[in-house]
């Protein structure tokens, strides 16, 4: 017997003594042309389309460290982002572009200035310099990323930010 061209709709009914009952297939048991199951294909599509972000914060009464701000997790949606042990945001699967928003409030110290850097994979990609007794620095950027990239905020001039404490927020949101 040969296979002929055409399509037929299968109505999955099973005949029982009392009549027919409808038989339903699980999405885990439907194979797709690419070898994946229907359920894993739908999950992958939803993950790619879903809104995902991570919001991290760090607050201290006194800041005397230079280097990376050790963020802690405040809020998270989706599974595209995580924080490593040093407080940097780690990019996960299915992310190729992110929008980054950082807000930094800090005491300006004796030189009356504060300077913050937005860092992507150990490269400074943006910075903000503010003058005044208590500086508020805002940094925003859209960054092309890949899996395991790191995003963080860094300070180098600790003299300028160690008097009145530090309040930082970092939001990384998936665009594509």
Secondary structure as the mmCIF struct_conf table of DSSP 4:
data_model
#
loop_
_struct_conf.conf_type_id
_struct_conf.id
_struct_conf.beg_label_comp_id
_struct_conf.beg_label_asym_id
_struct_conf.beg_label_seq_id
_struct_conf.end_label_comp_id
_struct_conf.end_label_asym_id
_struct_conf.end_label_seq_id
BEND BEND1 UNK A 5 UNK A 5
STRN STRN1 UNK A 13 UNK A 16
TURN_TY1_P TURN_TY1_P1 UNK A 17 UNK A 18
STRN STRN2 UNK A 19 UNK A 22
HELX_LH_PP_P HELX_LH_PP_P1 UNK A 24 UNK A 26
HELX_RH_3T_P HELX_RH_3T_P1 UNK A 27 UNK A 29
STRN STRN3 UNK A 31 UNK A 31
TURN_TY1_P TURN_TY1_P2 UNK A 33 UNK A 34
BEND BEND2 UNK A 35 UNK A 35
STRN STRN4 UNK A 37 UNK A 37
HELX_RH_AL_P HELX_RH_AL_P1 UNK A 38 UNK A 49
BEND BEND3 UNK A 50 UNK A 50
STRN STRN5 UNK A 53 UNK A 60
BEND BEND4 UNK A 61 UNK A 61
STRN STRN6 UNK A 67 UNK A 68
STRN STRN7 UNK A 72 UNK A 77
BEND BEND5 UNK A 78 UNK A 80
STRN STRN8 UNK A 81 UNK A 83
TURN_TY1_P TURN_TY1_P3 UNK A 85 UNK A 86
BEND BEND6 UNK A 87 UNK A 87
STRN STRN9 UNK A 89 UNK A 91
TURN_TY1_P TURN_TY1_P4 UNK A 93 UNK A 94
BEND BEND7 UNK A 96 UNK A 96
STRN STRN10 UNK A 97 UNK A 107
TURN_TY1_P TURN_TY1_P5 UNK A 109 UNK A 112
STRN STRN11 UNK A 113 UNK A 120
TURN_TY1_P TURN_TY1_P6 UNK A 121 UNK A 122
STRN STRN12 UNK A 123 UNK A 131
BEND BEND8 UNK A 132 UNK A 133
STRN STRN13 UNK A 134 UNK A 144
TURN_TY1_P TURN_TY1_P7 UNK A 147 UNK A 148
STRN STRN14 UNK A 150 UNK A 155
HELX_RH_3T_P HELX_RH_3T_P2 UNK A 158 UNK A 161
BEND BEND9 UNK A 162 UNK A 164
STRN STRN15 UNK A 166 UNK A 174
#
